[in-house]
Amino acid sequence: MALGKDYATQECSIARALEVVGERWTLLVIRDALYGVRRYNDFLGHLGIPRAVLAARLQTLTAEGILEKRRYQESPPRDEYVITDRGIALWPTVRSLGLWGREHFSETQLRVFRHATCGTELGPYGECSVCGTVVPVPDVEMVPGPGLDPDPADPISRALLKPKRLLEPIAIETDSAKLVAADPV
């Protein structure tokens, strides 16, 4: 029997969530949005995702209120995708999945997440052991871990070699001759 394309017969909140975020690229797009990636070409280059797949994922995430499309340039028209509160609420899921993946598939820590206020590495639930609180996403600082490639090929990965807070937009210098087509979504 063929596997269905949705979970319509499932009465389960996990199944309903998977309808939105269960496709293999979707959580990576959300991860990048949490890291501060906002522009179509930056998602494209950092993820190595096919254009049609990225366009579809951005459209779905925008329709579901996880990302918000905002115009940042009029001529030519260009938009960016800003993560919403609904998308930010996925941070514990993305973080937990990353911790699980590191524990079961890799011994190398690629990124360290710290409380920006005191510098303490976050616990498994996003908590700061020194301050005794769960750290709000805008107060999470991401720094390169020992397993991160120190000389990555794409400009987003290079920008992420510097410590930065989650949600802060990543700004990279772009050679206008290398710009790919404007956002198709």
HELIX and SHEET records of a PDB file:
HELIX    1   1 SER A   13  VAL A   21  1                                   9    
HELIX    2   2 THR A   26  TYR A   35  1                                  10    
HELIX    3   3 TYR A   40  LEU A   47  1                                   8    
HELIX    4   4 ARG A   51  ALA A   63  1                                  13    
HELIX    5   5 ASP A   85  ILE A   88  1                                   4    
HELIX    6   6 TRP A   91  PHE A  105  1                                  15    
HELIX    7   7 VAL A  137  ASP A  139  5                                   3    
HELIX    8   8 PRO A  155  ALA A  159  1                                   5    
HELIX    9   9 SER A  176  LYS A  178  5                                   3    
SHEET    1   A 2 LEU A  67  GLN A  73  0                                        
SHEET    2   A 2 ARG A  78  ILE A  83 -1                                        
SHEET    1   B 3 ARG A 111  HIS A 115  0                                        
SHEET    2   B 3 VAL A 140  PRO A 144 -1                                        
SHEET    3   B 3 LYS A 164  ARG A 165 -1                                        
SHEET    1   C 2 GLU A 127  CYS A 128  0                                        
SHEET    2   C 2 THR A 133  VAL A 134 -1                                        
END                                                                             
